C-alpha cells in the first residue's frame, strides 16, 4: 500500500482544536469517522478517462 499524506484545511485544524478544548466526545467520534474515510482511500480505475480505441 502506498504511503498517504493527509492535509487538513484551516477549518479542519480549527475543528480539531475545538474538539480538544471542549472535550466533545460526540464531535470527536464524528470527526474520526470522517478521518478514517480519508485514510481508507479508494481503489484506482484501470479504465482511464477516455474510450478504448
CHARMM-style PDB file with segment names, atoms N, HN, CA, C and O in Angstrom:
ATOM      1  N   UNK     1       0.847  -1.177   0.000  1.00  0.00      PROA
ATOM      2  CA  UNK     1       0.000   0.000   0.000  1.00  0.00      PROA
ATOM      3  C   UNK     1       0.897   1.246   0.000  1.00  0.00      PROA
ATOM      4  O   UNK     1       1.916   1.288   0.689  1.00  0.00      PROA
ATOM      5  N   UNK     2       0.517   2.219  -0.751  1.00  0.00      PROA
ATOM      6  HN  UNK     2      -0.311   2.185  -1.311  1.00  0.00      PROA
ATOM      7  CA  UNK     2       1.276   3.458  -0.854  1.00  0.00      PROA
ATOM      8  C   UNK     2       1.142   4.290   0.417  1.00  0.00      PROA
ATOM      9  O   UNK     2       0.135   4.230   1.122  1.00  0.00      PROA
ATOM     10  N   UNK     3       2.189   5.070   0.687  1.00  0.00      PROA
ATOM     11  HN  UNK     3       3.007   5.119   0.114  1.00  0.00      PROA
ATOM     12  CA  UNK     3       2.124   5.992   1.820  1.00  0.00      PROA
ATOM     13  C   UNK     3       1.078   7.045   1.521  1.00  0.00      PROA
ATOM     14  O   UNK     3       0.863   7.418   0.368  1.00  0.00      PROA
ATOM     15  N   UNK     4       0.431   7.520   2.570  1.00  0.00      PROA
ATOM     16  HN  UNK     4       0.605   7.218   3.507  1.00  0.00      PROA
ATOM     17  CA  UNK     4      -0.599   8.541   2.403  1.00  0.00      PROA
ATOM     18  C   UNK     4      -0.226   9.762   3.238  1.00  0.00      PROA
ATOM     19  O   UNK     4       0.366   9.650   4.311  1.00  0.00      PROA
ATOM     20  N   UNK     5      -0.581  10.896   2.728  1.00  0.00      PROA
ATOM     21  HN  UNK     5      -1.062  10.986   1.856  1.00  0.00      PROA
ATOM     22  CA  UNK     5      -0.382  12.134   3.452  1.00  0.00      PROA
ATOM     23  C   UNK     5      -1.736  12.816   3.553  1.00  0.00      PROA
ATOM     24  O   UNK     5      -2.412  13.035   2.548  1.00  0.00      PROA
ATOM     25  N   UNK     6      -2.118  13.143   4.758  1.00  0.00      PROA
ATOM     26  HN  UNK     6      -1.569  12.965   5.575  1.00  0.00      PROA
ATOM     27  CA  UNK     6      -3.391  13.820   4.974  1.00  0.00      PROA
ATOM     28  C   UNK     6      -3.098  15.269   5.326  1.00  0.00      PROA
ATOM     29  O   UNK     6      -2.341  15.558   6.253  1.00  0.00      PROA
ATOM     30  N   UNK     7      -3.699  16.160   4.585  1.00  0.00      PROA
ATOM     31  HN  UNK     7      -4.314  15.926   3.832  1.00  0.00      PROA
ATOM     32  CA  UNK     7      -3.512  17.587   4.813  1.00  0.00      PROA
ATOM     33  C   UNK     7      -4.840  18.150   5.302  1.00  0.00      PROA
ATOM     34  O   UNK     7      -5.873  17.979   4.654  1.00  0.00      PROA
ATOM     35  N   UNK     8      -4.806  18.815   6.435  1.00  0.00      PROA
ATOM     36  HN  UNK     8      -3.967  18.954   6.961  1.00  0.00      PROA
ATOM     37  CA  UNK     8      -6.009  19.405   6.998  1.00  0.00      PROA
ATOM     38  C   UNK     8      -6.113  20.864   6.571  1.00  0.00      PROA
ATOM     39  O   UNK     8      -5.127  21.600   6.559  1.00  0.00      PROA
ATOM     40  N   UNK     9      -7.321  21.256   6.226  1.00  0.00      PROA
ATOM     41  HN  UNK     9      -8.122  20.658   6.236  1.00  0.00      PROA
ATOM     42  CA  UNK     9      -7.582  22.661   5.901  1.00  0.00      PROA
ATOM     43  C   UNK     9      -7.561  23.469   7.202  1.00  0.00      PROA
ATOM     44  O   UNK     9      -7.556  22.908   8.298  1.00  0.00      PROA
ATOM     45  N   UNK    10      -7.550  24.783   7.058  1.00  0.00      PROA
ATOM     46  HN  UNK    10      -7.554  25.238   6.168  1.00  0.00      PROA
ATOM     47  CA  UNK    10      -7.587  25.640   8.253  1.00  0.00      PROA
ATOM     48  C   UNK    10      -8.838  25.357   9.078  1.00  0.00      PROA
ATOM     49  O   UNK    10      -8.789  25.321  10.308  1.00  0.00      PROA
ATOM     50  N   UNK    11      -9.963  25.158   8.383  1.00  0.00      PROA
ATOM     51  HN  UNK    11     -10.003  25.187   7.384  1.00  0.00      PROA
ATOM     52  CA  UNK    11     -11.227  24.886   9.066  1.00  0.00      PROA
ATOM     53  C   UNK    11     -11.141  23.572   9.852  1.00  0.00      PROA
ATOM     54  O   UNK    11     -11.602  23.493  10.991  1.00  0.00      PROA
ATOM     55  N   UNK    12     -10.548  22.543   9.237  1.00  0.00      PROA
ATOM     56  HN  UNK    12     -10.174  22.607   8.312  1.00  0.00      PROA
ATOM     57  CA  UNK    12     -10.410  21.253   9.923  1.00  0.00      PROA
ATOM     58  C   UNK    12      -9.478  21.363  11.127  1.00  0.00      PROA
ATOM     59  O   UNK    12      -9.727  20.750  12.166  1.00  0.00      PROA
ATOM     60  N   UNK    13      -8.413  22.136  10.991  1.00  0.00      PROA
ATOM     61  HN  UNK    13      -8.210  22.634  10.147  1.00  0.00      PROA
ATOM     62  CA  UNK    13      -7.499  22.343  12.114  1.00  0.00      PROA
ATOM     63  C   UNK    13      -8.206  23.043  13.271  1.00  0.00      PROA
ATOM     64  O   UNK    13      -7.999  22.698  14.434  1.00  0.00      PROA
ATOM     65  N   UNK    14      -9.032  24.018  12.949  1.00  0.00      PROA
ATOM     66  HN  UNK    14      -9.200  24.298  12.004  1.00  0.00      PROA
ATOM     67  CA  UNK    14      -9.800  24.719  13.980  1.00  0.00      PROA
ATOM     68  C   UNK    14     -10.791  23.767  14.641  1.00  0.00      PROA
ATOM     69  O   UNK    14     -11.017  23.831  15.850  1.00  0.00      PROA
ATOM     70  N   UNK    15     -11.382  22.882  13.835  1.00  0.00      PROA
ATOM     71  HN  UNK    15     -11.199  22.831  12.853  1.00  0.00      PROA
ATOM     72  CA  UNK    15     -12.337  21.910  14.366  1.00  0.00      PROA
ATOM     73  C   UNK    15     -11.632  20.961  15.339  1.00  0.00      PROA
ATOM     74  O   UNK    15     -12.174  20.652  16.400  1.00  0.00      PROA
ATOM     75  N   UNK    16     -10.442  20.502  14.990  1.00  0.00      PROA
ATOM     76  HN  UNK    16     -10.002  20.754  14.128  1.00  0.00      PROA
ATOM     77  CA  UNK    16      -9.671  19.624  15.872  1.00  0.00      PROA
ATOM     78  C   UNK    16      -9.363  20.338  17.182  1.00  0.00      PROA
ATOM     79  O   UNK    16      -9.532  19.764  18.258  1.00  0.00      PROA
ATOM     80  N   UNK    17      -8.914  21.577  17.095  1.00  0.00      PROA
ATOM     81  HN  UNK    17      -8.776  22.042  16.221  1.00  0.00      PROA
ATOM     82  CA  UNK    17      -8.606  22.355  18.299  1.00  0.00      PROA
ATOM     83  C   UNK    17      -9.842  22.520  19.174  1.00  0.00      PROA
ATOM     84  O   UNK    17      -9.761  22.386  20.396  1.00  0.00      PROA
ATOM     85  N   UNK    18     -10.983  22.809  18.557  1.00  0.00      PROA
ATOM     86  HN  UNK    18     -11.048  22.917  17.565  1.00  0.00      PROA
ATOM     87  CA  UNK    18     -12.222  22.988  19.322  1.00  0.00      PROA
ATOM     88  C   UNK    18     -12.624  21.697  20.023  1.00  0.00      PROA
ATOM     89  O   UNK    18     -13.069  21.727  21.170  1.00  0.00      PROA
ATOM     90  N   UNK    19     -12.472  20.569  19.346  1.00  0.00      PROA
ATOM     91  HN  UNK    19     -12.111  20.545  18.414  1.00  0.00      PROA
ATOM     92  CA  UNK    19     -12.802  19.274  19.953  1.00  0.00      PROA
ATOM     93  C   UNK    19     -11.915  19.031  21.161  1.00  0.00      PROA
ATOM     94  O   UNK    19     -12.388  18.590  22.208  1.00  0.00      PROA
ATOM     95  N   UNK    20     -10.624  19.319  21.014  1.00  0.00      PROA
ATOM     96  HN  UNK    20     -10.240  19.678  20.163  1.00  0.00      PROA
ATOM     97  CA  UNK    20      -9.691  19.099  22.126  1.00  0.00      PROA
ATOM     98  C   UNK    20      -9.975  20.033  23.298  1.00  0.00      PROA
ATOM     99  O   UNK    20      -9.932  19.614  24.455  1.00  0.00      PROA
ATOM    100  N   UNK    21     -10.260  21.277  23.004  1.00  0.00      PROA
ATOM    101  HN  UNK    21     -10.295  21.617  22.064  1.00  0.00      PROA
ATOM    102  CA  UNK    21     -10.526  22.246  24.063  1.00  0.00      PROA
ATOM    103  C   UNK    21     -11.835  21.920  24.782  1.00  0.00      PROA
ATOM    104  O   UNK    21     -11.892  21.938  26.012  1.00  0.00      PROA
ATOM    105  N   UNK    22     -12.887  21.623  24.014  1.00  0.00      PROA
ATOM    106  HN  UNK    22     -12.841  21.608  23.016  1.00  0.00      PROA
ATOM    107  CA  UNK    22     -14.208  21.359  24.592  1.00  0.00      PROA
ATOM    108  C   UNK    22     -14.356  19.947  25.141  1.00  0.00      PROA
ATOM    109  O   UNK    22     -15.273  19.668  25.914  1.00  0.00      PROA
ATOM    110  N   UNK    23     -13.449  19.054  24.740  1.00  0.00      PROA
ATOM    111  HN  UNK    23     -12.704  19.281  24.113  1.00  0.00      PROA
ATOM    112  CA  UNK    23     -13.530  17.644  25.120  1.00  0.00      PROA
ATOM    113  C   UNK    23     -14.882  17.063  24.721  1.00  0.00      PROA
ATOM    114  O   UNK    23     -15.513  16.335  25.487  1.00  0.00      PROA
ATOM    115  N   UNK    24     -15.317  17.402  23.496  1.00  0.00      PROA
ATOM    116  HN  UNK    24     -14.805  17.993  22.874  1.00  0.00      PROA
ATOM    117  CA  UNK    24     -16.612  16.966  22.961  1.00  0.00      PROA
ATOM    118  C   UNK    24     -16.462  15.572  22.349  1.00  0.00      PROA
ATOM    119  O   UNK    24     -15.961  15.432  21.233  1.00  0.00      PROA
ATOM    120  N   UNK    25     -16.891  14.554  23.073  1.00  0.00      PROA
ATOM    121  HN  UNK    25     -17.298  14.667  23.980  1.00  0.00      PROA
ATOM    122  CA  UNK    25     -16.704  13.167  22.634  1.00  0.00      PROA
ATOM    123  C   UNK    25     -17.492  12.852  21.363  1.00  0.00      PROA
ATOM    124  O   UNK    25     -16.975  12.180  20.471  1.00  0.00      PROA
ATOM    125  N   UNK    26     -18.712  13.319  21.270  1.00  0.00      PROA
ATOM    126  HN  UNK    26     -19.132  13.864  21.995  1.00  0.00      PROA
ATOM    127  CA  UNK    26     -19.533  13.026  20.088  1.00  0.00      PROA
ATOM    128  C   UNK    26     -18.950  13.665  18.836  1.00  0.00      PROA
ATOM    129  O   UNK    26     -18.893  13.032  17.782  1.00  0.00      PROA
ATOM    130  N   UNK    27     -18.523  14.903  18.948  1.00  0.00      PROA
ATOM    131  HN  UNK    27     -18.570  15.418  19.804  1.00  0.00      PROA
ATOM    132  CA  UNK    27     -17.926  15.590  17.803  1.00  0.00      PROA
ATOM    133  C   UNK    27     -16.607  14.920  17.422  1.00  0.00      PROA
ATOM    134  O   UNK    27     -16.280  14.820  16.239  1.00  0.00      PROA
ATOM    135  N   UNK    28     -15.856  14.466  18.410  1.00  0.00      PROA
ATOM    136  HN  UNK    28     -16.121  14.547  19.371  1.00  0.00      PROA
ATOM    137  CA  UNK    28     -14.598  13.766  18.140  1.00  0.00      PROA
ATOM    138  C   UNK    28     -14.856  12.471  17.360  1.00  0.00      PROA
ATOM    139  O   UNK    28     -14.122  12.156  16.424  1.00  0.00      PROA
ATOM    140  N   UNK    29     -15.887  11.729  17.740  1.00  0.00      PROA
ATOM    141  HN  UNK    29     -16.484  11.986  18.501  1.00  0.00      PROA
ATOM    142  CA  UNK    29     -16.222  10.496  17.022  1.00  0.00      PROA
ATOM    143  C   UNK    29     -16.633  10.775  15.582  1.00  0.00      PROA
ATOM    144  O   UNK    29     -16.244  10.044  14.671  1.00  0.00      PROA
ATOM    145  N   UNK    30     -17.422  11.834  15.372  1.00  0.00      PROA
ATOM    146  HN  UNK    30     -17.738  12.428  16.111  1.00  0.00      PROA
ATOM    147  CA  UNK    30     -17.824  12.194  14.010  1.00  0.00      PROA
ATOM    148  C   UNK    30     -16.607  12.561  13.167  1.00  0.00      PROA
ATOM    149  O   UNK    30     -16.500  12.163  12.007  1.00  0.00      PROA
ATOM    150  N   UNK    31     -15.693  13.323  13.762  1.00  0.00      PROA
ATOM    151  HN  UNK    31     -15.780  13.647  14.704  1.00  0.00      PROA
ATOM    152  CA  UNK    31     -14.501  13.732  13.036  1.00  0.00      PROA
ATOM    153  C   UNK    31     -13.617  12.522  12.730  1.00  0.00      PROA
ATOM    154  O   UNK    31     -13.049  12.432  11.642  1.00  0.00      PROA
ATOM    155  N   UNK    32     -13.497  11.598  13.674  1.00  0.00      PROA
ATOM    156  HN  UNK    32     -13.958  11.671  14.558  1.00  0.00      PROA
ATOM    157  CA  UNK    32     -12.686  10.397  13.465  1.00  0.00      PROA
ATOM    158  C   UNK    32     -13.264   9.534  12.344  1.00  0.00      PROA
ATOM    159  O   UNK    32     -12.511   8.960  11.558  1.00  0.00      PROA
ATOM    160  N   UNK    33     -14.582   9.438  12.263  1.00  0.00      PROA
ATOM    161  HN  UNK    33     -15.194   9.905  12.902  1.00  0.00      PROA
ATOM    162  CA  UNK    33     -15.214   8.677  11.184  1.00  0.00      PROA
ATOM    163  C   UNK    33     -14.863   9.303   9.835  1.00  0.00      PROA
ATOM    164  O   UNK    33     -14.570   8.594   8.872  1.00  0.00      PROA
ATOM    165  N   UNK    34     -14.893  10.614   9.773  1.00  0.00      PROA
ATOM    166  HN  UNK    34     -15.130  11.190  10.555  1.00  0.00      PROA
ATOM    167  CA  UNK    34     -14.529  11.328   8.548  1.00  0.00      PROA
ATOM    168  C   UNK    34     -13.053  11.092   8.226  1.00  0.00      PROA
ATOM    169  O   UNK    34     -12.694  10.901   7.064  1.00  0.00      PROA
ATOM    170  N   UNK    35     -12.200  11.106   9.247  1.00  0.00      PROA
ATOM    171  HN  UNK    35     -12.492  11.262  10.191  1.00  0.00      PROA
ATOM    172  CA  UNK    35     -10.773  10.895   9.062  1.00  0.00      PROA
ATOM    173  C   UNK    35     -10.479   9.488   8.544  1.00  0.00      PROA
ATOM    174  O   UNK    35      -9.622   9.308   7.679  1.00  0.00      PROA
ATOM    175  N   UNK    36     -11.188   8.498   9.071  1.00  0.00      PROA
ATOM    176  HN  UNK    36     -11.884   8.645   9.773  1.00  0.00      PROA
ATOM    177  CA  UNK    36     -10.998   7.117   8.614  1.00  0.00      PROA
ATOM    178  C   UNK    36     -11.328   7.010   7.128  1.00  0.00      PROA
ATOM    179  O   UNK    36     -10.624   6.321   6.390  1.00  0.00      PROA
ATOM    180  N   UNK    37     -12.378   7.674   6.682  1.00  0.00      PROA
ATOM    181  HN  UNK    37     -12.950   8.234   7.282  1.00  0.00      PROA
ATOM    182  CA  UNK    37     -12.729   7.664   5.262  1.00  0.00      PROA
ATOM    183  C   UNK    37     -11.617   8.295   4.423  1.00  0.00      PROA
ATOM    184  O   UNK    37     -11.341   7.836   3.314  1.00  0.00      PROA
ATOM    185  N   UNK    38     -10.984   9.335   4.943  1.00  0.00      PROA
ATOM    186  HN  UNK    38     -11.208   9.708   5.843  1.00  0.00      PROA
ATOM    187  CA  UNK    38      -9.894   9.986   4.227  1.00  0.00      PROA
ATOM    188  C   UNK    38      -8.695   9.041   4.126  1.00  0.00      PROA
ATOM    189  O   UNK    38      -8.011   9.010   3.103  1.00  0.00      PROA
ATOM    190  N   UNK    39      -8.447   8.282   5.173  1.00  0.00      PROA
ATOM    191  HN  UNK    39      -9.002   8.307   6.004  1.00  0.00      PROA
ATOM    192  CA  UNK    39      -7.293   7.387   5.216  1.00  0.00      PROA
ATOM    193  C   UNK    39      -7.497   6.173   4.324  1.00  0.00      PROA
ATOM    194  O   UNK    39      -6.561   5.715   3.670  1.00  0.00      PROA
ATOM    195  N   UNK    40      -8.715   5.653   4.295  1.00  0.00      PROA
ATOM    196  HN  UNK    40      -9.476   6.026   4.827  1.00  0.00      PROA
ATOM    197  CA  UNK    40      -9.003   4.448   3.517  1.00  0.00      PROA
ATOM    198  C   UNK    40      -8.592   4.587   2.065  1.00  0.00      PROA
ATOM    199  O   UNK    40      -7.987   3.674   1.503  1.00  0.00      PROA
ATOM    200  N   UNK    41      -8.905   5.692   1.464  1.00  0.00      PROA
ATOM    201  HN  UNK    41      -9.396   6.433   1.921  1.00  0.00      PROA
ATOM    202  CA  UNK    41      -8.612   5.867   0.046  1.00  0.00      PROA
ATOM    203  C   UNK    41      -9.585   5.065  -0.798  1.00  0.00      PROA
ATOM    204  O   UNK    41     -10.521   4.457  -0.277  1.00  0.00      PROA
ATOM    205  N   UNK    42      -9.363   5.068  -2.077  1.00  0.00      PROA
ATOM    206  HN  UNK    42      -8.603   5.562  -2.499  1.00  0.00      PROA
ATOM    207  CA  UNK    42     -10.251   4.386  -2.999  1.00  0.00      PROA
ATOM    208  C   UNK    42      -9.417   3.634  -4.027  1.00  0.00      PROA
ATOM    209  O   UNK    42      -8.320   4.060  -4.388  1.00  0.00      PROA
ATOM    210  N   UNK    43      -9.941   2.532  -4.481  1.00  0.00      PROA
ATOM    211  HN  UNK    43     -10.832   2.186  -4.188  1.00  0.00      PROA
ATOM    212  CA  UNK    43      -9.229   1.735  -5.481  1.00  0.00      PROA
ATOM    213  C   UNK    43      -9.115   2.520  -6.782  1.00  0.00      PROA
ATOM    214  O   UNK    43     -10.027   3.264  -7.144  1.00  0.00      PROA
ATOM    215  N   UNK    44      -8.015   2.359  -7.471  1.00  0.00      PROA
ATOM    216  HN  UNK    44      -7.274   1.755  -7.177  1.00  0.00      PROA
ATOM    217  CA  UNK    44      -7.816   3.041  -8.745  1.00  0.00      PROA
ATOM    218  C   UNK    44      -8.667   2.413  -9.838  1.00  0.00      PROA
ATOM    219  O   UNK    44      -9.160   1.294  -9.697  1.00  0.00      PROA
ATOM    220  N   UNK    45      -8.827   3.139 -10.910  1.00  0.00      PROA
ATOM    221  HN  UNK    45      -8.427   4.048 -11.025  1.00  0.00      PROA
ATOM    222  CA  UNK    45      -9.589   2.657 -12.046  1.00  0.00      PROA
ATOM    223  C   UNK    45      -8.635   2.329 -13.178  1.00  0.00      PROA
ATOM    224  O   UNK    45      -7.768   3.133 -13.522  1.00  0.00      PROA
ATOM    225  N   UNK    46      -8.793   1.150 -13.755  1.00  0.00      PROA
ATOM    226  HN  UNK    46      -9.496   0.497 -13.475  1.00  0.00      PROA
ATOM    227  CA  UNK    46      -7.938   0.734 -14.860  1.00  0.00      PROA
ATOM    228  C   UNK    46      -8.426   1.289 -16.184  1.00  0.00      PROA
ATOM    229  O   UNK    46      -7.699   1.241 -17.176  1.00  0.00      PROA
ATOM    230  N   UNK    47      -9.622   1.807 -16.218  1.00  0.00      PROA
ATOM    231  HN  UNK    47     -10.212   1.846 -15.412  1.00  0.00      PROA
ATOM    232  CA  UNK    47     -10.232   2.237 -17.477  1.00  0.00      PROA
ATOM    233  C   UNK    47      -9.695   3.568 -17.990  1.00  0.00      PROA
ATOM    234  O   UNK    47      -9.668   3.788 -19.200  1.00  0.00      PROA
ATOM    235  N   UNK    48      -9.276   4.440 -17.120  1.00  0.00      PROA
ATOM    236  HN  UNK    48      -9.298   4.262 -16.136  1.00  0.00      PROA
ATOM    237  CA  UNK    48      -8.869   5.763 -17.553  1.00  0.00      PROA
ATOM    238  C   UNK    48     -10.082   6.635 -17.777  1.00  0.00      PROA
ATOM    239  O   UNK    48     -11.186   6.300 -17.348  1.00  0.00      PROA
ATOM    240  N   UNK    49      -9.875   7.772 -18.457  1.00  0.00      PROA
ATOM    241  HN  UNK    49      -8.978   8.045 -18.805  1.00  0.00      PROA
ATOM    242  CA  UNK    49     -10.978   8.714 -18.626  1.00  0.00      PROA
ATOM    243  C   UNK    49     -11.580   8.699 -20.020  1.00  0.00      PROA
ATOM    244  O   UNK    49     -12.674   9.227 -20.224  1.00  0.00      PROA
ATOM    245  N   UNK    50     -10.893   8.109 -20.978  1.00  0.00      PROA
ATOM    246  HN  UNK    50     -10.004   7.680 -20.813  1.00  0.00      PROA
ATOM    247  CA  UNK    50     -11.398   8.151 -22.347  1.00  0.00      PROA
ATOM    248  C   UNK    50     -11.876   6.782 -22.832  1.00  0.00      PROA
ATOM    249  O   UNK    50     -11.705   5.777 -22.141  1.00  0.00      PROA
ATOM    250  N   UNK    51     -12.473   6.751 -24.014  1.00  0.00      PROA
ATOM    251  HN  UNK    51     -12.612   7.568 -24.575  1.00  0.00      PROA
ATOM    252  CA  UNK    51     -12.945   5.489 -24.576  1.00  0.00      PROA
ATOM    253  C   UNK    51     -11.779   4.624 -25.028  1.00  0.00      PROA
ATOM    254  O   UNK    51     -10.696   5.135 -25.315  1.00  0.00      PROA
ATOM    255  N   UNK    52     -11.995   3.320 -25.091  1.00  0.00      PROA
ATOM    256  HN  UNK    52     -12.874   2.905 -24.858  1.00  0.00      PROA
ATOM    257  CA  UNK    52     -10.979   2.391 -25.560  1.00  0.00      PROA
ATOM    258  C   UNK    52     -10.955   2.439 -27.086  1.00  0.00      PROA
ATOM    259  O   UNK    52     -12.006   2.393 -27.726  1.00  0.00      PROA
ATOM    260  N   UNK    53      -9.758   2.531 -27.671  1.00  0.00      PROA
ATOM    261  HN  UNK    53      -8.905   2.568 -27.151  1.00  0.00      PROA
ATOM    262  CA  UNK    53      -9.644   2.634 -29.133  1.00  0.00      PROA
ATOM    263  C   UNK    53      -8.961   1.416 -29.670  1.00  0.00      PROA
ATOM    264  OT1 UNK    53      -8.765   1.300 -30.879  1.00  0.00      PROA
TER     265      UNK     53
END
